[in-house]
């Protein structure tokens, strides 16, 4: 499962390559990690948790392992603390 659906070249002369798709997916993963951290900072922990769970596999695939591990720990700790405070 990819984070983006490649819609083809933007011009007729551009040829799609796996490198372009891979790079696009890495950029989308980076955008999503920023969004998830932002949601946590805004105390929208449940939304951050849902987004993380929805994108878990592609995030794991396209983020650096260290970035994914820290994101997962942050989301799970935040979500656990949020649920305990209810």
N, C-alpha and C positions, 0 to 999 in steps of 0.2 A: 504494500500500500504506500503510495507516494503522497507527500504533502500537497503537491500541486498536480493538476491535470495539464499536461503539456498540450497546448492547442495548436502547435505547428509553428512554422516560421512566420515572422512578422512581415517579411517581404518575399517575393518570389525567388530572389537570388540566394536567400539564406537557407542553408541546409541544417536541419536539426541533427544534433549529435548527442550521444549519451552524456558527454561532458557538460553540455549546456543544461540538460535536465538535472543531472546530479548537482550542479552548482545552484540551479534554481531551487532545488529541494533543500540544500544546505542553507540558503538565504531565508527561505520560508521557516525553517526550523529555528534559525536565529531570531527571526521576528516573533515567533511564538514563545520562545523562552523569555524575551523581553516583555511580552504581553502578560505571561503568567506571573512573572515577578512583579509587574506593575499591579496586577489584580490583587496580589497578596499585600503589597504596600498600601493599597486602598481598602484593605479589610474586606475584600470580596473573595474570601478564601474558598468558599464553596464553588464559585465560578472558576477559580483558578484550578481547583481540584478536578472539576468536571472536564475542563479543557485539557488538562494534563492526561487524565484517563482516556479521553477520546483520541489523543494524539500520541499516546505512549510509544507504540511501536515505531512510527516514523521518526519521532524524536530520538529514540534510541539508535535508530539507523543512521541519522544524518548529523547528530551532534557529536562532538568529541566525547569519549567515554567519561572523562572527568566532569564535563559540563552537565551531562545527563545525570550522573550520580548525585551531584550537588543539587540540581533541580529537583530530582525525585525526593531526596531527603528533606529539602526545604518545604516542598508541597505537602509531604506526608506529616511532617512535624506541625506545620501550620494547621492542617486539616484536623489533626488529632487534638491540638490545643483548642481549636474552635468548637469541636464537638464536646469537649469536656467542660467548656465554659457555659454550655446551654443549660 
